Amino acid sequence: MPKKKVIIIGAGPGGLTAGMLLAHRGHQVEIYEKKEVVGGRNAPIKLGDFTFDTGPTFLMLLEVLDDIFKETGRKMGDYLELKPLDPLYRLRFDGQDDFFPSGDEDKMAQEIEKRFPGDGQNYLRFKKEEGKKFDRVYPCLKVPYGSFLSYLKPRFIKAIPRLDPFASVYHRLATYFKHEHLRIAMTFQAKYLGMSPWQCPATFTILSIIEHRFGIYHPIGGLNKISEAMAKIIGEDGGKIHLNTPVRRIIVENGKTTGIILESGDEVRGDAVIINSDFAWAMSHLVAPQDRRKYTDEKLRKMEYSCSTVMLYLGLDKLYDIPHHNVIFADDYRDNVEDIVHRKTLSSDPSVYIQNASITDPTLAPKGKSAVYVLVPVTNQTSGIDWQRERKDFRDRVIGIIMKKTEMKDLDKHIEVEKIITPADWENEYGIYQGATFNLSHKISQMLSFRPHNKFEEFDNCYLVGGGTHPGSGLPTIYQSGRIAAEMIGSNK
Ligand SMILES: Cc1cc2nc3c(=O)[nH]c(=O)nc-3n(C[C@H](O)[C@H](O)[C@H](O)COP(=O)(O)OP(=O)(O)OC[C@H]3O[C@@H](n4cnc5c(N)ncnc54)[C@H](O)[C@@H]3O)c2cc1C
């Protein structure tokens, strides 16, 4: 197989995966990253002596990452120190009522039976039945869907009876569980895709199966250590990562790309270009309108996008004794979701996720202190909300909710440093279309072959990786997108 020069735009998890696999196979890998650090939304944020993950904090389905390390002749354990978390997380309802789901099936069934009488057996039934769905659907997420012929493959045909795309995650799981809080505990995972459990296709009940079957991990130092490790391996295998080097345009000549133009004006030519920047942002900024027939600006506007998030990164001068992952549900969770998805307004009582990783990981903050990460799902930039105006009030509202509904009663007195990211910052600073932090929504008409293909449809020699492409948003699927693109380039598909 002749070796190629492969240009990758962006050193996020998708670009790094593709770069890692291609560099190991002897291709000349050149990654251009606009920021001063690798990882994208998976990069570290440093505030003084405190370290935070920018985005992902739940590491799931570890076998995908493990396989990628193995494919490059490495052991994941040589690069990452991984801690399994059990309980998986703390879920708090009505500001006081805690539930601690466990990855241990027997423990979980007993705990459910105690708290939600009659639902213990239902949990086991859910794991069995929805587990079958996972077994059938998961293989479909490992391969490209470039044409309708992909739907004729035995792997997909076997999955059809289990796909369940027309019910919603909530409606499907409500057929198993009687108690409302348990229904929410098993369906809120739709939010990992930035979607409402009442709208997200029931195909994605596999998200709760993934957590409950394979567990959740925390790498010491944060999930950003994964991107750092990938970048290291790329370097070890001869690839190059050019930091602080934004790309301005993709060069398209005679129906194929031949390279890129950097913001500096320099041209770089190569045999293939992989786009890892957010799909819709990349289309509207890196590909000239005359080179796009399918993904016109109008089409991009009409596509559906995930919700956004407001982030608070708080360096505290104390360590609270609360779990690693905490989800504090709004008193009226459904109403909160309606605000985000349909009303496109800010909730007076939003749900809040708090990561208190310093309870597990002493490397993130000085002794006795802690790095606290707060994520609040909010409506994306299609709302027209003026974040310049809302920023301070919303931040204060969230801090107030945390103080009222958790053990962090004196939080406001212990903040040494802080950083806020709003939907406007996701859009302007991070280059995420509509500030939709989880990219294109995962409704059925934007999945599989209806999602942007890993081998780009508009012109040749161009490949797409990352959350806005097939198979979807979330680290395991993003790693798969990188692997699919690397396979295609390596085998000339
Ligand atoms: C707040 C938040 C929480 C999340 N939580 C989880 C979680 O717990 N678990 C999970 O599995 N997933 C989670 N995700 C989803 C997903 O895993 C991450 O968003 C992931 O980082 C996306 O990877 P990516 O490769 O698609 O893109 P990105 O991480 O966005 O990487 C794209 C890269 O391209 C670079 N780039 C863009 N434009 C240019 C240009 N013109 N020139 C050069 N470089 C450019 C960017 O700087 C960036 O480094 C979360 C996401 C967010 C935002």
Ligand as a Chemical Component Dictionary entry (heavy atoms), coordinates in Angstrom:
data_LIG
# 
_chem_comp.id                   LIG 
_chem_comp.type                 NON-POLYMER 
_chem_comp.pdbx_formal_charge   0 
_chem_comp.three_letter_code    LIG 
# 
loop_
_chem_comp_atom.comp_id 
_chem_comp_atom.atom_id 
_chem_comp_atom.alt_atom_id 
_chem_comp_atom.type_symbol 
_chem_comp_atom.charge 
_chem_comp_atom.model_Cartn_x 
_chem_comp_atom.model_Cartn_y 
_chem_comp_atom.model_Cartn_z 
_chem_comp_atom.pdbx_ordinal 
LIG C1  C1  C 0 -19.491 20.064 27.817 1  
LIG C2  C2  C 0 -19.343 18.743 27.119 2  
LIG C3  C3  C 0 -19.447 17.564 27.848 3  
LIG C4  C4  C 0 -19.279 16.343 27.205 4  
LIG N1  N1  N 0 -19.330 15.200 27.951 5  
LIG C5  C5  C 0 -19.075 14.018 27.366 6  
LIG C6  C6  C 0 -18.903 12.851 28.186 7  
LIG O1  O1  O 0 -18.990 12.908 29.422 8  
LIG N2  N2  N 0 -18.622 11.665 27.560 9  
LIG C7  C7  C 0 -18.488 11.585 26.194 10 
LIG O2  O2  O 0 -18.226 10.490 25.684 11 
LIG N3  N3  N 0 -18.625 12.687 25.409 12 
LIG C8  C8  C 0 -18.898 13.893 25.954 13 
LIG N4  N4  N 0 -18.952 15.023 25.182 14 
LIG C9  C9  C 0 -19.007 14.911 23.689 15 
LIG C10 C10 C 0 -17.677 14.688 22.935 16 
LIG O3  O3  O 0 -17.017 13.586 23.462 17 
LIG C11 C11 C 0 -16.719 15.860 22.935 18 
LIG O4  O4  O 0 -17.354 17.025 22.517 19 
LIG C12 C12 C 0 -15.506 15.620 22.009 20 
LIG O5  O5  O 0 -14.420 16.400 22.414 21 
LIG C13 C13 C 0 -15.805 15.972 20.559 22 
LIG O6  O6  O 0 -14.711 15.544 19.787 23 
LIG P1  P1  P 0 -14.535 15.929 18.257 24 
LIG O7  O7  O 0 -13.321 15.200 17.776 25 
LIG O8  O8  O 0 -15.792 15.746 17.537 26 
LIG O9  O9  O 0 -14.314 17.522 18.219 27 
LIG P2  P2  P 0 -13.530 18.585 19.095 28 
LIG O10 O10 O 0 -13.183 18.048 20.434 29 
LIG O11 O11 O 0 -14.313 19.828 19.054 30 
LIG O12 O12 O 0 -12.186 18.805 18.252 31 
LIG C14 C14 C 0 -12.140 19.567 17.075 32 
LIG C15 C15 C 0 -10.790 20.233 16.988 33 
LIG O13 O13 O 0 -10.680 20.957 15.764 34 
LIG C16 C16 C 0 -10.006 22.179 16.030 35 
LIG N5  N5  N 0 -10.322 23.119 14.949 36 
LIG C17 C17 C 0 -11.546 23.602 14.632 37 
LIG N6  N6  N 0 -11.460 24.437 13.572 38 
LIG C18 C18 C 0 -10.157 24.475 13.214 39 
LIG C19 C19 C 0 -9.437  25.160 12.198 40 
LIG N7  N7  N 0 -10.041 25.975 11.341 41 
LIG N8  N8  N 0 -8.114  24.971 12.125 42 
LIG C20 C20 C 0 -7.473  24.130 12.991 43 
LIG N9  N9  N 0 -8.104  23.475 13.967 44 
LIG C21 C21 C 0 -9.431  23.634 14.080 45 
LIG C22 C22 C 0 -10.557 22.595 17.385 46 
LIG O14 O14 O 0 -9.758  23.560 18.027 47 
LIG C23 C23 C 0 -10.556 21.249 18.111 48 
LIG O15 O15 O 0 -9.334  20.982 18.740 49 
LIG C24 C24 C 0 -19.065 16.275 25.798 50 
LIG C25 C25 C 0 -18.968 17.458 25.092 51 
LIG C26 C26 C 0 -19.079 18.673 25.741 52 
LIG C27 C27 C 0 -18.901 19.932 24.945 53 
# 
loop_
_chem_comp_bond.comp_id 
_chem_comp_bond.atom_id_1 
_chem_comp_bond.atom_id_2 
_chem_comp_bond.value_order 
_chem_comp_bond.pdbx_ordinal 
LIG C1  C2  SING 1  
LIG C2  C3  SING 2  
LIG C2  C26 DOUB 3  
LIG C3  C4  DOUB 4  
LIG C4  N1  SING 5  
LIG C4  C24 SING 6  
LIG N1  C5  DOUB 7  
LIG C5  C6  SING 8  
LIG C5  C8  SING 9  
LIG C6  O1  DOUB 10 
LIG C6  N2  SING 11 
LIG N2  C7  SING 12 
LIG C7  O2  DOUB 13 
LIG C7  N3  SING 14 
LIG N3  C8  DOUB 15 
LIG C8  N4  SING 16 
LIG N4  C9  SING 17 
LIG N4  C24 SING 18 
LIG C9  C10 SING 19 
LIG C10 O3  SING 20 
LIG C10 C11 SING 21 
LIG C11 O4  SING 22 
LIG C11 C12 SING 23 
LIG C12 O5  SING 24 
LIG C12 C13 SING 25 
LIG C13 O6  SING 26 
LIG O6  P1  SING 27 
LIG P1  O7  DOUB 28 
LIG P1  O8  SING 29 
LIG P1  O9  SING 30 
LIG O9  P2  SING 31 
LIG P2  O10 DOUB 32 
LIG P2  O11 SING 33 
LIG P2  O12 SING 34 
LIG O12 C14 SING 35 
LIG C14 C15 SING 36 
LIG C15 O13 SING 37 
LIG C15 C23 SING 38 
LIG O13 C16 SING 39 
LIG C16 N5  SING 40 
LIG C16 C22 SING 41 
LIG N5  C17 SING 42 
LIG N5  C21 SING 43 
LIG C17 N6  DOUB 44 
LIG N6  C18 SING 45 
LIG C18 C19 SING 46 
LIG C18 C21 DOUB 47 
LIG C19 N7  SING 48 
LIG C19 N8  DOUB 49 
LIG N8  C20 SING 50 
LIG C20 N9  DOUB 51 
LIG N9  C21 SING 52 
LIG C22 O14 SING 53 
LIG C22 C23 SING 54 
LIG C23 O15 SING 55 
LIG C24 C25 DOUB 56 
LIG C25 C26 SING 57 
LIG C26 C27 SING 58 
# 
